[in-house]
Amino acid sequence: MSLSFLMTVFLACSGDKPAAETPSTPAAETPKAEAAPKNSAPKQLPKDVISAAKEIALVPSPAEMKKSLENAGIDQNISTFIPTKNEKITMNVDNKDQIAVRTGVVMADLVLTVAANEDKTKDLKAFKKKRLDLLQEGFKKLGAGSDVDQTIDELRSSIETDAINDQDLLMQLDELSGVMVPELEYEAGEWVVPLIQAGSWLEGSYLVASAIIAKNNYEKASDLLKQPKVADYFLKYVQREGRDKAPDNVVQQLETTLLKLKEIASKDALNQADVEEVKKLTHAVINLL
């Protein structure tokens, strides 16, 4: 899921002054026209907006993770690494932090396995439809509107009738993220999208670590898993003040895991033991869902 924010910057430009009317009779000397004022400098975006945009850009979407796996040559059979427990994920919880994280996990599963046609162990059509059902439920509970609901209904129908290919499905899911971002932020708060991203990133990191181990390709570990600033970004929202006061084991485990992942990712290079620890840590969170 590429959760992307669109910003438009308007440049303030002043036009030239209108030309003086041509005199009806020749003048002895035509005064020099005033120099046109230079265009004013572009208006600067507020520093907090620029900072937020840079933070968002740090976070790899599931689609970007998928592309990185393809480039590294370890994307084959990725769906076989999805934890069995994921088949039992529901959105039947009251804590919205949990719903957001679960929604992100489901999104990652869907995007990273969307073209996993070589995996004969799963009914991928049924798998995709079930993931869309969970996405729809999660988005509804987080406050998404009828447009998101309608888009998911259309995607489900297209999958059922084989009317959409994998590439178009990826594109539609990416567009869906663009629709849902402003709605969810308005309905649930600015924290909701980062926590959806956190769920996707954790699930993606688990699948990436699993693929690296299966392929015994540890030289790719640093490129794919070394992201300490991403962990920092998520921690800011997990540790935010004013969240639900009731303790939640998933959110607590998420915070602990992010701190440990940040520590691992801060190393100069990652080795086999680090990759195995990433897999273990991320699986511990996912297993609570």
C-alpha positions as CSV (number, residue, x, y, z in Angstrom):
1,M,0.0,0.0,0.0
2,S,1.8,3.4,-1.2
3,L,0.4,5.8,1.3
4,S,1.2,9.1,-0.7
5,F,0.4,12.7,0.2
6,L,-0.1,15.2,-2.6
7,M,0.9,18.8,-2.0
8,T,0.5,21.7,-4.4
9,V,2.6,24.8,-4.0
10,F,1.3,28.0,-5.6
11,L,3.9,30.4,-6.7
12,A,3.0,34.1,-6.3
13,C,3.9,35.9,-9.4
14,S,3.3,39.6,-10.1
15,G,2.5,40.5,-13.7
16,D,4.0,43.3,-15.8
17,K,2.5,46.7,-15.6
18,P,0.1,47.5,-18.6
19,A,1.9,49.3,-21.4
20,A,1.3,53.0,-21.7
21,E,-1.2,54.1,-24.4
22,T,0.5,55.1,-27.7
23,P,0.2,58.9,-27.9
24,S,-1.9,60.2,-30.8
25,T,0.8,62.7,-31.9
26,P,4.5,62.0,-32.1
27,A,6.4,63.0,-29.0
28,A,9.8,64.6,-29.1
29,E,11.2,62.0,-26.8
30,T,9.6,58.8,-25.6
31,P,10.4,58.2,-21.9
32,K,11.9,54.9,-21.1
33,A,9.4,52.4,-19.8
34,E,9.8,51.4,-16.2
35,A,11.5,48.1,-15.7
36,A,9.0,45.3,-15.0
37,P,9.2,44.2,-11.4
38,K,10.8,40.8,-10.9
39,N,8.6,37.9,-10.0
40,S,8.3,37.6,-6.3
41,A,10.0,34.7,-4.6
42,P,8.0,31.5,-4.2
43,K,6.1,31.3,-0.9
44,Q,7.8,29.0,1.5
45,L,5.9,26.0,2.9
46,P,5.8,25.9,6.7
47,K,8.7,24.0,8.2
48,D,6.4,21.6,10.0
49,V,4.7,20.7,6.6
50,I,8.1,20.1,5.0
51,S,9.3,18.0,8.0
52,A,6.2,15.9,7.9
53,A,6.5,15.3,4.1
54,K,10.1,14.2,4.6
55,E,9.1,11.8,7.3
56,I,6.3,10.3,5.2
57,A,8.8,9.8,2.3
58,L,11.0,7.7,4.6
59,V,8.3,5.0,4.9
60,P,8.4,2.4,2.1
61,S,4.9,1.4,1.0
62,P,4.1,-2.3,0.5
63,A,4.3,-1.7,-3.3
64,E,7.8,-0.2,-2.8
65,M,8.8,-3.2,-0.7
66,K,7.5,-5.5,-3.4
67,K,9.6,-3.7,-6.0
68,S,12.7,-3.9,-3.7
69,L,12.2,-7.7,-3.4
70,E,11.9,-8.0,-7.1
71,N,15.1,-6.0,-7.6
72,A,16.9,-8.2,-5.1
73,G,15.6,-11.4,-6.7
74,I,13.9,-12.8,-3.6
75,D,10.3,-12.1,-4.4
76,Q,9.4,-15.7,-5.4
77,N,6.9,-17.5,-3.3
78,I,6.5,-14.6,-0.9
79,S,3.0,-15.6,-0.1
80,T,4.2,-18.9,1.5
81,F,5.8,-16.9,4.3
82,I,2.6,-15.2,5.5
83,P,2.0,-16.4,9.0
84,T,-0.9,-18.9,9.4
85,K,-2.2,-16.7,12.2
86,N,-2.9,-14.0,9.7
87,E,-5.7,-16.1,8.3
88,K,-7.6,-15.5,11.6
89,I,-7.1,-11.7,11.8
90,T,-10.3,-9.9,12.4
91,M,-11.3,-6.2,13.0
92,N,-13.5,-7.2,15.9
93,V,-11.6,-5.1,18.5
94,D,-12.4,-1.8,20.2
95,N,-9.0,-0.3,20.2
96,K,-8.5,1.9,17.1
97,D,-4.7,1.7,17.3
98,Q,-5.1,-2.1,16.9
99,I,-7.5,-1.7,14.1
100,A,-5.1,0.6,12.2
101,V,-2.2,-1.8,12.7
102,R,-4.3,-4.8,11.6
103,T,-5.5,-2.9,8.5
104,G,-1.9,-2.2,7.6
105,V,-0.9,-5.9,8.0
106,V,-3.8,-6.9,5.7
107,M,-2.8,-4.3,3.1
108,A,0.8,-5.6,3.1
109,D,-0.4,-9.2,2.7
110,L,-2.6,-8.2,-0.2
111,V,-0.1,-6.1,-2.1
112,L,3.0,-8.3,-1.6
113,T,1.2,-11.4,-2.8
114,V,-0.9,-9.8,-5.5
115,A,1.2,-11.4,-8.2
116,A,2.1,-14.6,-6.4
117,N,0.6,-16.8,-9.1
118,E,3.4,-19.4,-8.7
119,D,2.1,-20.3,-5.2
120,K,-0.1,-23.3,-5.6
121,T,-0.7,-23.7,-1.9
122,K,-3.3,-21.0,-1.7
123,D,-6.5,-20.1,-3.5
124,L,-5.3,-16.7,-4.3
125,K,-8.6,-15.4,-5.6
126,A,-10.3,-16.3,-2.3
127,F,-7.2,-14.9,-0.4
128,K,-7.5,-11.5,-2.2
129,K,-11.2,-11.3,-1.6
130,K,-10.9,-12.1,2.1
131,R,-8.2,-9.5,2.5
132,L,-10.4,-6.9,0.7
133,D,-13.2,-7.8,3.1
134,L,-11.0,-7.1,6.1
135,L,-9.6,-3.9,4.6
136,Q,-13.2,-2.7,4.0
137,E,-14.1,-3.5,7.6
138,G,-11.0,-1.9,9.0
139,F,-11.4,1.3,7.0
140,K,-15.1,1.6,8.0
141,K,-14.2,1.3,11.7
142,L,-11.6,4.0,11.3
143,G,-14.1,6.3,9.6
144,A,-13.6,5.9,5.9
145,G,-16.5,7.1,3.7
146,S,-18.7,5.5,1.1
147,D,-16.3,6.2,-1.7
148,V,-13.7,3.9,-0.2
149,D,-16.5,1.3,0.4
150,Q,-17.6,1.5,-3.2
151,T,-14.0,1.2,-4.5
152,I,-13.4,-2.0,-2.5
153,D,-16.7,-3.4,-3.7
154,E,-15.7,-2.8,-7.3
155,L,-12.3,-4.4,-6.8
156,R,-13.8,-7.4,-5.2
157,S,-16.2,-7.8,-8.1
158,S,-13.4,-7.4,-10.6
159,I,-11.3,-10.1,-8.9
160,E,-14.3,-12.5,-8.8
161,T,-14.9,-12.1,-12.5
162,D,-11.2,-12.0,-13.5
163,A,-11.8,-8.6,-14.9
164,I,-8.6,-7.1,-13.4
165,N,-5.0,-8.1,-13.8
166,D,-2.4,-7.9,-11.1
167,Q,-0.8,-4.7,-12.3
168,D,-4.2,-2.9,-12.4
169,L,-5.1,-4.2,-9.0
170,L,-1.8,-2.8,-7.6
171,M,-2.6,0.6,-9.3
172,Q,-6.2,0.6,-7.8
173,L,-4.9,-0.2,-4.3
174,D,-2.4,2.7,-4.6
175,E,-5.2,5.0,-5.7
176,L,-7.3,3.8,-2.8
177,S,-4.7,4.9,-0.4
178,G,-4.8,8.4,-1.9
179,V,-8.6,8.5,-1.3
180,M,-8.5,7.2,2.2
181,V,-5.7,9.3,3.7
182,P,-7.6,12.7,4.1
183,E,-10.8,10.9,5.2
184,L,-9.2,8.8,7.9
185,E,-7.1,11.7,9.2
186,Y,-10.2,13.8,9.5
187,E,-12.3,11.1,11.1
188,A,-9.8,9.4,13.4
189,G,-6.9,11.7,13.8
190,E,-3.5,12.3,12.3
191,W,-2.1,9.2,14.0
192,V,-4.3,6.7,12.1
193,V,-2.4,6.6,8.8
194,P,1.1,6.2,10.4
195,L,-0.2,3.3,12.4
196,I,-1.7,1.7,9.2
197,Q,1.8,2.2,7.7
198,A,3.4,0.7,10.8
199,G,1.3,-2.5,10.4
200,S,2.2,-2.7,6.7
201,W,5.9,-2.1,7.4
202,L,6.0,-4.7,10.2
203,E,4.4,-7.3,8.0
204,G,6.5,-6.4,5.1
205,S,9.7,-6.5,7.2
206,Y,8.6,-10.0,8.5
207,L,8.1,-11.2,4.9
208,V,11.3,-9.7,3.7
209,A,13.3,-11.2,6.5
210,S,11.7,-14.6,5.8
211,A,12.5,-14.4,2.1
212,I,16.2,-13.4,2.9
213,I,16.5,-16.4,5.2
214,A,14.9,-18.8,2.7
215,K,17.2,-17.6,-0.1
216,N,20.3,-17.4,2.2
217,N,20.9,-14.0,0.7
218,Y,22.1,-12.0,3.7
219,E,24.1,-9.5,1.7
220,K,20.8,-7.9,0.7
221,A,19.7,-7.5,4.4
222,S,21.1,-4.0,5.0
223,D,19.5,-2.6,1.8
224,L,16.1,-4.1,2.6
225,L,15.9,-3.9,6.4
226,K,18.2,-1.1,7.6
227,Q,15.7,1.7,8.3
228,P,16.2,3.3,11.8
229,K,14.5,6.5,10.9
230,V,11.3,4.7,9.9
231,A,11.2,3.1,13.4
232,D,11.6,6.5,14.9
233,Y,8.8,7.9,12.8
234,F,6.4,5.2,14.0
235,L,7.4,5.4,17.6
236,K,6.4,9.1,17.7
237,Y,2.8,8.0,17.0
238,V,2.8,4.8,19.1
239,Q,4.1,6.8,22.1
240,R,1.8,9.9,21.6
241,E,0.1,11.5,24.5
242,G,-3.6,11.3,24.8
243,R,-4.0,7.8,23.4
244,D,-6.4,5.4,25.0
245,K,-5.4,5.0,28.7
246,A,-6.5,1.3,28.9
247,P,-3.4,-0.9,28.4
248,D,-3.3,-2.7,25.1
249,N,-0.9,-5.7,24.7
250,V,-0.6,-5.2,20.9
251,V,0.3,-1.5,21.2
252,Q,2.8,-2.2,24.0
253,Q,4.4,-5.0,22.1
254,L,4.6,-2.8,19.0
255,E,6.4,-0.1,20.9
256,T,8.9,-2.6,22.4
257,T,9.5,-4.1,18.9
258,L,10.0,-0.8,17.2
259,L,12.6,0.1,19.8
260,K,14.5,-3.1,19.2
261,L,14.2,-2.8,15.4
262,K,15.6,0.7,15.6
263,E,18.6,-0.7,17.6
264,I,19.2,-3.4,15.0
265,A,18.8,-1.0,12.1
266,S,21.3,1.4,13.6
267,K,24.2,-1.0,13.0
268,D,26.6,-0.4,10.3
269,A,25.6,-3.6,8.5
270,L,23.1,-6.4,9.2
271,N,24.1,-10.1,9.4
272,Q,22.3,-13.4,9.6
273,A,21.6,-13.1,13.3
274,D,20.1,-9.6,12.8
275,V,17.8,-10.8,10.1
276,E,16.6,-13.7,12.2
277,E,16.0,-11.3,15.1
278,V,13.9,-9.0,12.8
279,K,11.8,-12.0,11.8
280,K,11.3,-13.1,15.4
281,L,10.5,-9.6,16.6
282,T,8.0,-8.7,13.9
283,H,6.3,-12.1,14.1
284,A,5.8,-11.6,17.9
285,V,3.6,-8.5,17.2
286,I,1.8,-10.1,14.2
287,N,1.1,-13.2,16.3
288,L,-0.9,-11.0,18.8
289,L,-3.3,-9.8,16.2
